[in-house]
Amino acid sequence: WERGLRVPDDVAVAGFDDVEPGRYAVPSLTTVSFDLRGFAATALDLLRDRIEDPDRPPRRLTVPHAVVPRASTAV
């Protein structure tokens, strides 16, 4: 805004975690929404597994999520 850029006309802005204030920002913030408790539980499980077996091969998990389009990105 201070540089004269307009959202979403000149730059798109998106967040990650769907915090409530993003809904009321001007313009409202497009975000990635996911189950924070499930995300934390999964991270802690991975950490526990790594501590129990440091030589364990890395694992890649995808946490269910959804993009919530709002006014901060062009449709």
PDB file of N, H, CA, C and O in Angstrom:
ATOM      1  N   TRP A   1       0.823  -1.173   0.000  1.00  0.00           N
ATOM      2  CA  TRP A   1       0.000   0.000   0.000  1.00  0.00           C
ATOM      3  C   TRP A   1       0.879   1.253   0.000  1.00  0.00           C
ATOM      4  O   TRP A   1       0.630   2.172  -0.779  1.00  0.00           O
ATOM      5  N   GLU A   2       1.911   1.306   0.868  1.00  0.00           N
ATOM      6  H   GLU A   2       2.113   0.559   1.501  1.00  0.00           H
ATOM      7  CA  GLU A   2       2.796   2.463   0.935  1.00  0.00           C
ATOM      8  C   GLU A   2       3.562   2.689  -0.360  1.00  0.00           C
ATOM      9  O   GLU A   2       3.976   3.816  -0.632  1.00  0.00           O
ATOM     10  N   ARG A   3       3.758   1.673  -1.150  1.00  0.00           N
ATOM     11  H   ARG A   3       3.421   0.758  -0.929  1.00  0.00           H
ATOM     12  CA  ARG A   3       4.475   1.792  -2.424  1.00  0.00           C
ATOM     13  C   ARG A   3       3.532   1.956  -3.611  1.00  0.00           C
ATOM     14  O   ARG A   3       3.961   1.952  -4.765  1.00  0.00           O
ATOM     15  N   GLY A   4       2.267   2.097  -3.318  1.00  0.00           N
ATOM     16  H   GLY A   4       1.919   2.100  -2.381  1.00  0.00           H
ATOM     17  CA  GLY A   4       1.293   2.292  -4.388  1.00  0.00           C
ATOM     18  C   GLY A   4       0.847   1.018  -5.079  1.00  0.00           C
ATOM     19  O   GLY A   4       0.221   1.074  -6.137  1.00  0.00           O
ATOM     20  N   LEU A   5       1.160  -0.127  -4.498  1.00  0.00           N
ATOM     21  H   LEU A   5       1.669  -0.172  -3.638  1.00  0.00           H
ATOM     22  CA  LEU A   5       0.730  -1.397  -5.078  1.00  0.00           C
ATOM     23  C   LEU A   5      -0.669  -1.726  -4.592  1.00  0.00           C
ATOM     24  O   LEU A   5      -1.031  -1.451  -3.448  1.00  0.00           O
ATOM     25  N   ARG A   6      -1.445  -2.320  -5.484  1.00  0.00           N
ATOM     26  H   ARG A   6      -1.151  -2.544  -6.413  1.00  0.00           H
ATOM     27  CA  ARG A   6      -2.817  -2.688  -5.145  1.00  0.00           C
ATOM     28  C   ARG A   6      -2.948  -4.210  -5.082  1.00  0.00           C
ATOM     29  O   ARG A   6      -2.453  -4.932  -5.948  1.00  0.00           O
ATOM     30  N   VAL A   7      -3.616  -4.667  -4.049  1.00  0.00           N
ATOM     31  H   VAL A   7      -4.018  -4.081  -3.346  1.00  0.00           H
ATOM     32  CA  VAL A   7      -3.891  -6.094  -3.867  1.00  0.00           C
ATOM     33  C   VAL A   7      -5.336  -6.325  -4.262  1.00  0.00           C
ATOM     34  O   VAL A   7      -6.204  -5.645  -3.714  1.00  0.00           O
ATOM     35  N   PRO A   8      -5.659  -7.225  -5.164  1.00  0.00           N
ATOM     36  CA  PRO A   8      -4.804  -8.170  -5.865  1.00  0.00           C
ATOM     37  C   PRO A   8      -4.393  -7.696  -7.258  1.00  0.00           C
ATOM     38  O   PRO A   8      -3.829  -8.487  -8.013  1.00  0.00           O
ATOM     39  N   ASP A   9      -4.649  -6.442  -7.632  1.00  0.00           N
ATOM     40  H   ASP A   9      -5.108  -5.799  -7.018  1.00  0.00           H
ATOM     41  CA  ASP A   9      -4.368  -5.985  -8.995  1.00  0.00           C
ATOM     42  C   ASP A   9      -2.893  -6.081  -9.364  1.00  0.00           C
ATOM     43  O   ASP A   9      -2.562  -6.551 -10.453  1.00  0.00           O
ATOM     44  N   ASP A  10      -2.004  -5.646  -8.482  1.00  0.00           N
ATOM     45  H   ASP A  10      -2.272  -5.264  -7.597  1.00  0.00           H
ATOM     46  CA  ASP A  10      -0.573  -5.636  -8.781  1.00  0.00           C
ATOM     47  C   ASP A  10       0.183  -6.787  -8.138  1.00  0.00           C
ATOM     48  O   ASP A  10       1.199  -7.232  -8.671  1.00  0.00           O
ATOM     49  N   VAL A  11      -0.291  -7.267  -7.018  1.00  0.00           N
ATOM     50  H   VAL A  11      -1.117  -6.905  -6.585  1.00  0.00           H
ATOM     51  CA  VAL A  11       0.374  -8.352  -6.294  1.00  0.00           C
ATOM     52  C   VAL A  11      -0.684  -9.182  -5.564  1.00  0.00           C
ATOM     53  O   VAL A  11      -1.622  -8.640  -4.981  1.00  0.00           O
ATOM     54  N   ALA A  12      -0.518 -10.493  -5.607  1.00  0.00           N
ATOM     55  H   ALA A  12       0.244 -10.934  -6.082  1.00  0.00           H
ATOM     56  CA  ALA A  12      -1.419 -11.391  -4.872  1.00  0.00           C
ATOM     57  C   ALA A  12      -0.795 -11.708  -3.523  1.00  0.00           C
ATOM     58  O   ALA A  12       0.425 -11.824  -3.410  1.00  0.00           O
ATOM     59  N   VAL A  13      -1.624 -11.845  -2.509  1.00  0.00           N
ATOM     60  H   VAL A  13      -2.615 -11.750  -2.601  1.00  0.00           H
ATOM     61  CA  VAL A  13      -1.144 -12.150  -1.162  1.00  0.00           C
ATOM     62  C   VAL A  13      -1.946 -13.326  -0.626  1.00  0.00           C
ATOM     63  O   VAL A  13      -3.173 -13.355  -0.723  1.00  0.00           O
ATOM     64  N   ALA A  14      -1.236 -14.297  -0.059  1.00  0.00           N
ATOM     65  H   ALA A  14      -0.239 -14.274   0.020  1.00  0.00           H
ATOM     66  CA  ALA A  14      -1.913 -15.455   0.534  1.00  0.00           C
ATOM     67  C   ALA A  14      -1.246 -15.796   1.856  1.00  0.00           C
ATOM     68  O   ALA A  14      -0.054 -15.557   2.046  1.00  0.00           O
ATOM     69  N   GLY A  15      -2.025 -16.350   2.757  1.00  0.00           N
ATOM     70  H   GLY A  15      -2.994 -16.544   2.602  1.00  0.00           H
ATOM     71  CA  GLY A  15      -1.521 -16.770   4.050  1.00  0.00           C
ATOM     72  C   GLY A  15      -1.552 -18.277   4.174  1.00  0.00           C
ATOM     73  O   GLY A  15      -1.981 -18.987   3.264  1.00  0.00           O
ATOM     74  N   PHE A  16      -1.094 -18.748   5.307  1.00  0.00           N
ATOM     75  H   PHE A  16      -0.746 -18.172   6.047  1.00  0.00           H
ATOM     76  CA  PHE A  16      -1.052 -20.184   5.562  1.00  0.00           C
ATOM     77  C   PHE A  16      -1.437 -20.412   7.010  1.00  0.00           C
ATOM     78  O   PHE A  16      -0.622 -20.195   7.906  1.00  0.00           O
ATOM     79  N   ASP A  17      -2.626 -20.833   7.247  1.00  0.00           N
ATOM     80  H   ASP A  17      -3.288 -21.009   6.519  1.00  0.00           H
ATOM     81  CA  ASP A  17      -3.144 -21.278   8.541  1.00  0.00           C
ATOM     82  C   ASP A  17      -4.534 -20.732   8.843  1.00  0.00           C
ATOM     83  O   ASP A  17      -5.107 -21.069   9.879  1.00  0.00           O
ATOM     84  N   ASP A  18      -5.084 -19.908   7.979  1.00  0.00           N
ATOM     85  H   ASP A  18      -4.619 -19.635   7.138  1.00  0.00           H
ATOM     86  CA  ASP A  18      -6.472 -19.438   8.089  1.00  0.00           C
ATOM     87  C   ASP A  18      -6.783 -18.835   9.459  1.00  0.00           C
ATOM     88  O   ASP A  18      -7.795 -19.169  10.075  1.00  0.00           O
ATOM     89  N   VAL A  19      -5.907 -17.947   9.928  1.00  0.00           N
ATOM     90  H   VAL A  19      -5.085 -17.676   9.428  1.00  0.00           H
ATOM     91  CA  VAL A  19      -6.196 -17.269  11.190  1.00  0.00           C
ATOM     92  C   VAL A  19      -7.368 -16.311  10.990  1.00  0.00           C
ATOM     93  O   VAL A  19      -7.537 -15.732   9.917  1.00  0.00           O
ATOM     94  N   GLU A  20      -8.161 -16.157  12.026  1.00  0.00           N
ATOM     95  H   GLU A  20      -8.023 -16.627  12.898  1.00  0.00           H
ATOM     96  CA  GLU A  20      -9.387 -15.364  11.932  1.00  0.00           C
ATOM     97  C   GLU A  20      -9.168 -13.931  11.463  1.00  0.00           C
ATOM     98  O   GLU A  20      -9.958 -13.453  10.649  1.00  0.00           O
ATOM     99  N   PRO A  21      -8.140 -13.212  11.927  1.00  0.00           N
ATOM    100  CA  PRO A  21      -7.970 -11.832  11.463  1.00  0.00           C
ATOM    101  C   PRO A  21      -7.833 -11.702   9.938  1.00  0.00           C
ATOM    102  O   PRO A  21      -8.178 -10.664   9.372  1.00  0.00           O
ATOM    103  N   GLY A  22      -7.333 -12.750   9.276  1.00  0.00           N
ATOM    104  H   GLY A  22      -7.053 -13.593   9.735  1.00  0.00           H
ATOM    105  CA  GLY A  22      -7.202 -12.714   7.818  1.00  0.00           C
ATOM    106  C   GLY A  22      -8.535 -12.572   7.113  1.00  0.00           C
ATOM    107  O   GLY A  22      -8.604 -12.036   6.007  1.00  0.00           O
ATOM    108  N   ARG A  23      -9.583 -13.046   7.742  1.00  0.00           N
ATOM    109  H   ARG A  23      -9.527 -13.482   8.640  1.00  0.00           H
ATOM    110  CA  ARG A  23     -10.928 -12.940   7.154  1.00  0.00           C
ATOM    111  C   ARG A  23     -11.406 -11.503   7.125  1.00  0.00           C
ATOM    112  O   ARG A  23     -12.209 -11.115   6.276  1.00  0.00           O
ATOM    113  N   TYR A  24     -10.897 -10.713   8.072  1.00  0.00           N
ATOM    114  H   TYR A  24     -10.244 -11.028   8.761  1.00  0.00           H
ATOM    115  CA  TYR A  24     -11.393  -9.341   8.222  1.00  0.00           C
ATOM    116  C   TYR A  24     -10.401  -8.294   7.733  1.00  0.00           C
ATOM    117  O   TYR A  24     -10.660  -7.095   7.826  1.00  0.00           O
ATOM    118  N   ALA A  25      -9.258  -8.753   7.209  1.00  0.00           N
ATOM    119  H   ALA A  25      -9.048  -9.728   7.134  1.00  0.00           H
ATOM    120  CA  ALA A  25      -8.285  -7.815   6.643  1.00  0.00           C
ATOM    121  C   ALA A  25      -8.905  -7.153   5.415  1.00  0.00           C
ATOM    122  O   ALA A  25      -9.895  -7.641   4.870  1.00  0.00           O
ATOM    123  N   VAL A  26      -8.327  -6.058   4.993  1.00  0.00           N
ATOM    124  H   VAL A  26      -7.523  -5.661   5.436  1.00  0.00           H
ATOM    125  CA  VAL A  26      -8.797  -5.377   3.784  1.00  0.00           C
ATOM    126  C   VAL A  26      -7.640  -5.325   2.812  1.00  0.00           C
ATOM    127  O   VAL A  26      -6.660  -4.618   3.046  1.00  0.00           O
ATOM    128  N   PRO A  27      -7.746  -6.082   1.702  1.00  0.00           N
ATOM    129  CA  PRO A  27      -8.796  -7.047   1.373  1.00  0.00           C
ATOM    130  C   PRO A  27      -8.636  -8.328   2.204  1.00  0.00           C
ATOM    131  O   PRO A  27      -7.573  -8.598   2.763  1.00  0.00           O
ATOM    132  N   SER A  28      -9.719  -9.106   2.268  1.00  0.00           N
ATOM    133  H   SER A  28     -10.583  -8.887   1.814  1.00  0.00           H
ATOM    134  CA  SER A  28      -9.662 -10.362   3.028  1.00  0.00           C
ATOM    135  C   SER A  28      -8.604 -11.280   2.417  1.00  0.00           C
ATOM    136  O   SER A  28      -8.420 -11.304   1.200  1.00  0.00           O
ATOM    137  N   LEU A  29      -7.909 -12.034   3.275  1.00  0.00           N
ATOM    138  H   LEU A  29      -8.059 -12.014   4.263  1.00  0.00           H
ATOM    139  CA  LEU A  29      -6.719 -12.782   2.894  1.00  0.00           C
ATOM    140  C   LEU A  29      -7.036 -14.193   2.418  1.00  0.00           C
ATOM    141  O   LEU A  29      -7.628 -14.989   3.147  1.00  0.00           O
ATOM    142  N   THR A  30      -6.631 -14.493   1.178  1.00  0.00           N
ATOM    143  H   THR A  30      -6.150 -13.846   0.586  1.00  0.00           H
ATOM    144  CA  THR A  30      -6.675 -15.868   0.691  1.00  0.00           C
ATOM    145  C   THR A  30      -5.728 -16.681   1.566  1.00  0.00           C
ATOM    146  O   THR A  30      -4.684 -16.178   1.983  1.00  0.00           O
ATOM    147  N   THR A  31      -6.085 -17.933   1.848  1.00  0.00           N
ATOM    148  H   THR A  31      -6.933 -18.342   1.509  1.00  0.00           H
ATOM    149  CA  THR A  31      -5.268 -18.710   2.786  1.00  0.00           C
ATOM    150  C   THR A  31      -5.325 -20.197   2.479  1.00  0.00           C
ATOM    151  O   THR A  31      -6.167 -20.662   1.711  1.00  0.00           O
ATOM    152  N   VAL A  32      -4.416 -20.924   3.094  1.00  0.00           N
ATOM    153  H   VAL A  32      -3.732 -20.546   3.718  1.00  0.00           H
ATOM    154  CA  VAL A  32      -4.459 -22.383   3.099  1.00  0.00           C
ATOM    155  C   VAL A  32      -4.981 -22.783   4.476  1.00  0.00           C
ATOM    156  O   VAL A  32      -4.414 -22.408   5.502  1.00  0.00           O
ATOM    157  N   SER A  33      -6.051 -23.537   4.482  1.00  0.00           N
ATOM    158  H   SER A  33      -6.512 -23.841   3.648  1.00  0.00           H
ATOM    159  CA  SER A  33      -6.692 -23.947   5.729  1.00  0.00           C
ATOM    160  C   SER A  33      -6.416 -25.426   5.980  1.00  0.00           C
ATOM    161  O   SER A  33      -6.453 -26.241   5.058  1.00  0.00           O
ATOM    162  N   PHE A  34      -6.141 -25.758   7.232  1.00  0.00           N
ATOM    163  H   PHE A  34      -6.111 -25.096   7.980  1.00  0.00           H
ATOM    164  CA  PHE A  34      -5.903 -27.149   7.610  1.00  0.00           C
ATOM    165  C   PHE A  34      -6.212 -27.313   9.085  1.00  0.00           C
ATOM    166  O   PHE A  34      -6.360 -26.331   9.813  1.00  0.00           O
ATOM    167  N   ASP A  35      -6.308 -28.557   9.519  1.00  0.00           N
ATOM    168  H   ASP A  35      -6.188 -29.354   8.928  1.00  0.00           H
ATOM    169  CA  ASP A  35      -6.588 -28.881  10.913  1.00  0.00           C
ATOM    170  C   ASP A  35      -5.296 -28.702  11.719  1.00  0.00           C
ATOM    171  O   ASP A  35      -4.402 -29.545  11.647  1.00  0.00           O
ATOM    172  N   LEU A  36      -5.194 -27.626  12.473  1.00  0.00           N
ATOM    173  H   LEU A  36      -5.920 -26.941  12.532  1.00  0.00           H
ATOM    174  CA  LEU A  36      -3.970 -27.307  13.207  1.00  0.00           C
ATOM    175  C   LEU A  36      -3.630 -28.382  14.232  1.00  0.00           C
ATOM    176  O   LEU A  36      -2.462 -28.738  14.384  1.00  0.00           O
ATOM    177  N   ARG A  37      -4.623 -28.902  14.933  1.00  0.00           N
ATOM    178  H   ARG A  37      -5.572 -28.614  14.809  1.00  0.00           H
ATOM    179  CA  ARG A  37      -4.349 -29.966  15.920  1.00  0.00           C
ATOM    180  C   ARG A  37      -3.815 -31.227  15.236  1.00  0.00           C
ATOM    181  O   ARG A  37      -2.868 -31.850  15.714  1.00  0.00           O
ATOM    182  N   GLY A  38      -4.430 -31.590  14.121  1.00  0.00           N
ATOM    183  H   GLY A  38      -5.200 -31.084  13.732  1.00  0.00           H
ATOM    184  CA  GLY A  38      -3.961 -32.756  13.367  1.00  0.00           C
ATOM    185  C   GLY A  38      -2.555 -32.549  12.836  1.00  0.00           C
ATOM    186  O   GLY A  38      -1.742 -33.474  12.850  1.00  0.00           O
ATOM    187  N   PHE A  39      -2.261 -31.343  12.367  1.00  0.00           N
ATOM    188  H   PHE A  39      -2.922 -30.592  12.355  1.00  0.00           H
ATOM    189  CA  PHE A  39      -0.938 -30.999  11.872  1.00  0.00           C
ATOM    190  C   PHE A  39       0.096 -31.142  12.995  1.00  0.00           C
ATOM    191  O   PHE A  39       1.151 -31.745  12.799  1.00  0.00           O
ATOM    192  N   ALA A  40      -0.212 -30.586  14.165  1.00  0.00           N
ATOM    193  H   ALA A  40      -1.069 -30.096  14.324  1.00  0.00           H
ATOM    194  CA  ALA A  40       0.696 -30.656  15.308  1.00  0.00           C
ATOM    195  C   ALA A  40       0.895 -32.100  15.765  1.00  0.00           C
ATOM    196  O   ALA A  40       2.017 -32.505  16.069  1.00  0.00           O
ATOM    197  N   ALA A  41      -0.179 -32.869  15.815  1.00  0.00           N
ATOM    198  H   ALA A  41      -1.091 -32.539  15.568  1.00  0.00           H
ATOM    199  CA  ALA A  41      -0.080 -34.267  16.244  1.00  0.00           C
ATOM    200  C   ALA A  41       0.800 -35.058  15.280  1.00  0.00           C
ATOM    201  O   ALA A  41       1.617 -35.873  15.708  1.00  0.00           O
ATOM    202  N   THR A  42       0.633 -34.817  13.986  1.00  0.00           N
ATOM    203  H   THR A  42      -0.030 -34.155  13.639  1.00  0.00           H
ATOM    204  CA  THR A  42       1.452 -35.501  12.984  1.00  0.00           C
ATOM    205  C   THR A  42       2.918 -35.123  13.141  1.00  0.00           C
ATOM    206  O   THR A  42       3.791 -35.988  13.084  1.00  0.00           O
ATOM    207  N   ALA A  43       3.195 -33.839  13.339  1.00  0.00           N
ATOM    208  H   ALA A  43       2.486 -33.136  13.386  1.00  0.00           H
ATOM    209  CA  ALA A  43       4.576 -33.379  13.525  1.00  0.00           C
ATOM    210  C   ALA A  43       5.202 -34.014  14.764  1.00  0.00           C
ATOM    211  O   ALA A  43       6.360 -34.430  14.731  1.00  0.00           O
ATOM    212  N   LEU A  44       4.446 -34.089  15.846  1.00  0.00           N
ATOM    213  H   LEU A  44       3.505 -33.751  15.872  1.00  0.00           H
ATOM    214  CA  LEU A  44       4.970 -34.699  17.068  1.00  0.00           C
ATOM    215  C   LEU A  44       5.209 -36.195  16.900  1.00  0.00           C
ATOM    216  O   LEU A  44       6.177 -36.734  17.438  1.00  0.00           O
ATOM    217  N   ASP A  45       4.332 -36.868  16.158  1.00  0.00           N
ATOM    218  H   ASP A  45       3.546 -36.431  15.722  1.00  0.00           H
ATOM    219  CA  ASP A  45       4.542 -38.291  15.880  1.00  0.00           C
ATOM    220  C   ASP A  45       5.837 -38.501  15.089  1.00  0.00           C
ATOM    221  O   ASP A  45       6.612 -39.410  15.384  1.00  0.00           O
ATOM    222  N   LEU A  46       6.062 -37.653  14.085  1.00  0.00           N
ATOM    223  H   LEU A  46       5.432 -36.914  13.845  1.00  0.00           H
ATOM    224  CA  LEU A  46       7.285 -37.769  13.289  1.00  0.00           C
ATOM    225  C   LEU A  46       8.522 -37.504  14.148  1.00  0.00           C
ATOM    226  O   LEU A  46       9.536 -38.191  14.024  1.00  0.00           O
ATOM    227  N   LEU A  47       8.425 -36.507  15.011  1.00  0.00           N
ATOM    228  H   LEU A  47       7.602 -35.949  15.111  1.00  0.00           H
ATOM    229  CA  LEU A  47       9.541 -36.197  15.899  1.00  0.00           C
ATOM    230  C   LEU A  47       9.833 -37.357  16.847  1.00  0.00           C
ATOM    231  O   LEU A  47      10.991 -37.730  17.041  1.00  0.00           O
ATOM    232  N   ARG A  48       8.786 -37.924  17.436  1.00  0.00           N
ATOM    233  H   ARG A  48       7.846 -37.621  17.279  1.00  0.00           H
ATOM    234  CA  ARG A  48       8.961 -39.076  18.332  1.00  0.00           C
ATOM    235  C   ARG A  48       9.637 -40.232  17.599  1.00  0.00           C
ATOM    236  O   ARG A  48      10.562 -40.854  18.120  1.00  0.00           O
ATOM    237  N   ASP A  49       9.162 -40.513  16.374  1.00  0.00           N
ATOM    238  H   ASP A  49       8.410 -40.007  15.951  1.00  0.00           H
ATOM    239  CA  ASP A  49       9.740 -41.603  15.592  1.00  0.00           C
ATOM    240  C   ASP A  49      11.220 -41.346  15.304  1.00  0.00           C
ATOM    241  O   ASP A  49      12.028 -42.274  15.345  1.00  0.00           O
ATOM    242  N   ARG A  50      11.581 -40.099  15.015  1.00  0.00           N
ATOM    243  H   ARG A  50      10.925 -39.345  14.982  1.00  0.00           H
ATOM    244  CA  ARG A  50      12.975 -39.756  14.722  1.00  0.00           C
ATOM    245  C   ARG A  50      13.841 -39.911  15.983  1.00  0.00           C
ATOM    246  O   ARG A  50      14.968 -40.403  15.912  1.00  0.00           O
ATOM    247  N   ILE A  51      13.313 -39.494  17.116  1.00  0.00           N
ATOM    248  H   ILE A  51      12.398 -39.095  17.173  1.00  0.00           H
ATOM    249  CA  ILE A  51      14.057 -39.626  18.375  1.00  0.00           C
ATOM    250  C   ILE A  51      14.279 -41.098  18.713  1.00  0.00           C
ATOM    251  O   ILE A  51      15.367 -41.481  19.143  1.00  0.00           O
ATOM    252  N   GLU A  52      13.242 -41.927  18.517  1.00  0.00           N
ATOM    253  H   GLU A  52      12.358 -41.615  18.168  1.00  0.00           H
ATOM    254  CA  GLU A  52      13.350 -43.353  18.813  1.00  0.00           C
ATOM    255  C   GLU A  52      14.303 -44.077  17.866  1.00  0.00           C
ATOM    256  O   GLU A  52      14.942 -45.056  18.252  1.00  0.00           O
ATOM    257  N   ASP A  53      14.399 -43.589  16.614  1.00  0.00           N
ATOM    258  H   ASP A  53      13.880 -42.794  16.300  1.00  0.00           H
ATOM    259  CA  ASP A  53      15.255 -44.242  15.619  1.00  0.00           C
ATOM    260  C   ASP A  53      15.863 -43.174  14.710  1.00  0.00           C
ATOM    261  O   ASP A  53      15.321 -42.889  13.641  1.00  0.00           O
ATOM    262  N   PRO A  54      16.986 -42.581  15.127  1.00  0.00           N
ATOM    263  CA  PRO A  54      17.600 -41.501  14.346  1.00  0.00           C
ATOM    264  C   PRO A  54      18.023 -41.912  12.937  1.00  0.00           C
ATOM    265  O   PRO A  54      18.171 -41.053  12.068  1.00  0.00           O
ATOM    266  N   ASP A  55      18.221 -43.209  12.696  1.00  0.00           N
ATOM    267  H   ASP A  55      18.101 -43.907  13.402  1.00  0.00           H
ATOM    268  CA  ASP A  55      18.644 -43.673  11.372  1.00  0.00           C
ATOM    269  C   ASP A  55      17.473 -44.014  10.457  1.00  0.00           C
ATOM    270  O   ASP A  55      17.670 -44.424   9.313  1.00  0.00           O
ATOM    271  N   ARG A  56      16.285 -43.847  10.953  1.00  0.00           N
ATOM    272  H   ARG A  56      16.125 -43.515  11.882  1.00  0.00           H
ATOM    273  CA  ARG A  56      15.082 -44.131  10.169  1.00  0.00           C
ATOM    274  C   ARG A  56      15.067 -43.257   8.915  1.00  0.00           C
ATOM    275  O   ARG A  56      15.414 -42.078   8.987  1.00  0.00           O
ATOM    276  N   PRO A  57      14.676 -43.807   7.777  1.00  0.00           N
ATOM    277  CA  PRO A  57      14.626 -42.973   6.563  1.00  0.00           C
ATOM    278  C   PRO A  57      13.553 -41.881   6.695  1.00  0.00           C
ATOM    279  O   PRO A  57      12.540 -42.083   7.365  1.00  0.00           O
ATOM    280  N   PRO A  58      13.774 -40.741   6.063  1.00  0.00           N
ATOM    281  CA  PRO A  58      12.781 -39.666   6.116  1.00  0.00           C
ATOM    282  C   PRO A  58      11.446 -40.104   5.513  1.00  0.00           C
ATOM    283  O   PRO A  58      11.397 -40.935   4.607  1.00  0.00           O
ATOM    284  N   ARG A  59      10.382 -39.531   6.031  1.00  0.00           N
ATOM    285  H   ARG A  59      10.422 -38.855   6.767  1.00  0.00           H
ATOM    286  CA  ARG A  59       9.042 -39.794   5.492  1.00  0.00           C
ATOM    287  C   ARG A  59       8.431 -38.472   5.058  1.00  0.00           C
ATOM    288  O   ARG A  59       8.706 -37.432   5.656  1.00  0.00           O
ATOM    289  N   ARG A  60       7.619 -38.508   4.042  1.00  0.00           N
ATOM    290  H   ARG A  60       7.395 -39.353   3.556  1.00  0.00           H
ATOM    291  CA  ARG A  60       6.894 -37.334   3.583  1.00  0.00           C
ATOM    292  C   ARG A  60       5.403 -37.604   3.743  1.00  0.00           C
ATOM    293  O   ARG A  60       4.876 -38.580   3.210  1.00  0.00           O
ATOM    294  N   LEU A  61       4.737 -36.732   4.478  1.00  0.00           N
ATOM    295  H   LEU A  61       5.165 -35.938   4.911  1.00  0.00           H
ATOM    296  CA  LEU A  61       3.302 -36.859   4.697  1.00  0.00           C
ATOM    297  C   LEU A  61       2.604 -35.600   4.192  1.00  0.00           C
ATOM    298  O   LEU A  61       3.160 -34.504   4.253  1.00  0.00           O
ATOM    299  N   THR A  62       1.408 -35.764   3.705  1.00  0.00           N
ATOM    300  H   THR A  62       0.956 -36.654   3.656  1.00  0.00           H
ATOM    301  CA  THR A  62       0.600 -34.624   3.287  1.00  0.00           C
ATOM    302  C   THR A  62      -0.577 -34.502   4.237  1.00  0.00           C
ATOM    303  O   THR A  62      -1.361 -35.437   4.400  1.00  0.00           O
ATOM    304  N   VAL A  63      -0.690 -33.349   4.856  1.00  0.00           N
ATOM    305  H   VAL A  63      -0.054 -32.590   4.723  1.00  0.00           H
ATOM    306  CA  VAL A  63      -1.800 -33.078   5.763  1.00  0.00           C
ATOM    307  C   VAL A  63      -2.971 -32.568   4.922  1.00  0.00           C
ATOM    308  O   VAL A  63      -2.778 -31.689   4.081  1.00  0.00           O
ATOM    309  N   PRO A  64      -4.181 -33.097   5.129  1.00  0.00           N
ATOM    310  CA  PRO A  64      -5.326 -32.587   4.369  1.00  0.00           C
ATOM    311  C   PRO A  64      -5.453 -31.066   4.540  1.00  0.00           C
ATOM    312  O   PRO A  64      -5.333 -30.535   5.645  1.00  0.00           O
ATOM    313  N   HIS A  65      -5.695 -30.395   3.434  1.00  0.00           N
ATOM    314  H   HIS A  65      -5.793 -30.826   2.537  1.00  0.00           H
ATOM    315  CA  HIS A  65      -5.764 -28.935   3.444  1.00  0.00           C
ATOM    316  C   HIS A  65      -6.654 -28.445   2.298  1.00  0.00           C
ATOM    317  O   HIS A  65      -7.036 -29.218   1.419  1.00  0.00           O
ATOM    318  N   ALA A  66      -6.968 -27.176   2.322  1.00  0.00           N
ATOM    319  H   ALA A  66      -6.657 -26.548   3.036  1.00  0.00           H
ATOM    320  CA  ALA A  66      -7.775 -26.582   1.254  1.00  0.00           C
ATOM    321  C   ALA A  66      -7.365 -25.118   1.102  1.00  0.00           C
ATOM    322  O   ALA A  66      -7.078 -24.436   2.086  1.00  0.00           O
ATOM    323  N   VAL A  67      -7.344 -24.652  -0.135  1.00  0.00           N
ATOM    324  H   VAL A  67      -7.577 -25.206  -0.934  1.00  0.00           H
ATOM    325  CA  VAL A  67      -7.124 -23.229  -0.402  1.00  0.00           C
ATOM    326  C   VAL A  67      -8.472 -22.527  -0.250  1.00  0.00           C
ATOM    327  O   VAL A  67      -9.473 -22.947  -0.831  1.00  0.00           O
ATOM    328  N   VAL A  68      -8.482 -21.468   0.526  1.00  0.00           N
ATOM    329  H   VAL A  68      -7.669 -21.126   0.998  1.00  0.00           H
ATOM    330  CA  VAL A  68      -9.696 -20.678   0.731  1.00  0.00           C
ATOM    331  C   VAL A  68      -9.487 -19.352   0.001  1.00  0.00           C
ATOM    332  O   VAL A  68      -8.827 -18.453   0.523  1.00  0.00           O
ATOM    333  N   PRO A  69     -10.045 -19.228  -1.206  1.00  0.00           N
ATOM    334  CA  PRO A  69      -9.829 -17.991  -1.963  1.00  0.00           C
ATOM    335  C   PRO A  69     -10.641 -16.840  -1.392  1.00  0.00           C
ATOM    336  O   PRO A  69     -11.832 -16.977  -1.112  1.00  0.00           O
ATOM    337  N   ARG A  70      -9.975 -15.702  -1.226  1.00  0.00           N
ATOM    338  H   ARG A  70      -9.008 -15.590  -1.453  1.00  0.00           H
ATOM    339  CA  ARG A  70     -10.637 -14.495  -0.763  1.00  0.00           C
ATOM    340  C   ARG A  70     -10.165 -13.345  -1.648  1.00  0.00           C
ATOM    341  O   ARG A  70      -9.596 -13.578  -2.714  1.00  0.00           O
ATOM    342  N   ALA A  71     -10.389 -12.138  -1.226  1.00  0.00           N
ATOM    343  H   ALA A  71     -10.851 -11.949  -0.359  1.00  0.00           H
ATOM    344  CA  ALA A  71     -10.176 -10.967  -2.088  1.00  0.00           C
ATOM    345  C   ALA A  71      -8.708 -10.606  -2.320  1.00  0.00           C
ATOM    346  O   ALA A  71      -8.434  -9.754  -3.164  1.00  0.00           O
ATOM    347  N   SER A  72      -7.752 -11.213  -1.612  1.00  0.00           N
ATOM    348  H   SER A  72      -7.975 -11.906  -0.926  1.00  0.00           H
ATOM    349  CA  SER A  72      -6.349 -10.822  -1.781  1.00  0.00           C
ATOM    350  C   SER A  72      -5.663 -11.486  -2.973  1.00  0.00           C
ATOM    351  O   SER A  72      -4.485 -11.240  -3.232  1.00  0.00           O
ATOM    352  N   THR A  73      -6.403 -12.325  -3.694  1.00  0.00           N
ATOM    353  H   THR A  73      -7.360 -12.524  -3.483  1.00  0.00           H
ATOM    354  CA  THR A  73      -5.875 -12.926  -4.920  1.00  0.00           C
ATOM    355  C   THR A  73      -6.925 -12.793  -6.005  1.00  0.00           C
ATOM    356  O   THR A  73      -8.123 -12.778  -5.722  1.00  0.00           O
ATOM    357  N   ALA A  74      -6.472 -12.696  -7.252  1.00  0.00           N
ATOM    358  H   ALA A  74      -5.499 -12.708  -7.481  1.00  0.00           H
ATOM    359  CA  ALA A  74      -7.410 -12.588  -8.364  1.00  0.00           C
ATOM    360  C   ALA A  74      -8.116 -13.917  -8.572  1.00  0.00           C
ATOM    361  O   ALA A  74      -7.519 -14.975  -8.371  1.00  0.00           O
ATOM    362  N   VAL A  75      -9.329 -13.876  -8.955  1.00  0.00           N
ATOM    363  H   VAL A  75      -9.814 -13.016  -9.118  1.00  0.00           H
ATOM    364  CA  VAL A  75     -10.122 -15.089  -9.156  1.00  0.00           C
ATOM    365  C   VAL A  75      -9.930 -15.604 -10.555  1.00  0.00           C
ATOM    366  O   VAL A  75     -10.515 -16.622 -10.923  1.00  0.00           O
TER     367      VAL A  75
END
